[in-house]
Amino acid sequence: MATVQEIEQAIERLPETERNALESRLLARRCGLNDEEQAELLRSLDEAEREIDEGRSYNTDEMRQALRGWLGK
């Protein structure tokens, strides 16, 4: 049985695409998401990242509303 530290070290040695896939699977598992829900969450996070990269800023209320939209709620 590997320790958490050994597992983390092994993850760091993975190619980026495999590491990203593993992180996505773990996130979906943790949140109880099916494949469709996971894909939608990732699309929403990509959208949020694009908006931030484009210089969009939010006050607290706007951020709450934007998060609901990104998460489909």
N, C-alpha and C positions, 0 to 999 in steps of 0.2 A: 504494500500500500504506500503510495507516494504522499508526501506531506504537501500542504498548500503551497509552501515555498518552492518545492520541487516542481509542482504543477505550473506555478507562475513562471518559473524559469523556462520550462518547456514551451509555454505559450509564447514567450518572448522570442524563441528560436523559430517559430513558425513563419512562413512567408506571410506578408501583409494580407493577402486575399484570404488565406486560411484563418488567420487570426481574426479578421473581421467577421468571417462566417461563424466562427466559434462564439465570438462576443454576441452576435445577433441571436444565435441559438440559445445562449445562456440568458439573455435578456428576455426572450420570448418565453422561455421556461419559467423564469422568475415571475413574470407578469401574467402567466397563464394565457398567452396569446396563441391563436392558431396562425397558420401561414399567411392567410389573407390579412388578419389584423396586424401581424408583424410587418408585412409589406406596406400597409397603410401608415403605420407609425413611422417607418423609415422614410417614406415619401414626405410625411409631414415635417419630420425633423430636417430633411434636406431643404424643404421650403423655408423653414424658419432660419436655417443657416444662410440661405441665399439672401433673404431679406436683411439679415444682420450685416452680411458682407456688403450689401448695397448701401449701407449706411442708415437703414431704418432704425429709429430709436423708439422706445416705448416708455410711457409713464406706468405706474403700478397698475392702474385700472386697465389700460390698453394691453399690458402684458398678460393680465389674467384672461382678457377676452381673446387675445391672439392665441394663447396656449389652448384654450378650449377649441378654437378653430383648428389648430394644428393637430390636436388629438381627436378631432371629430366628435366633440361633445357640445 
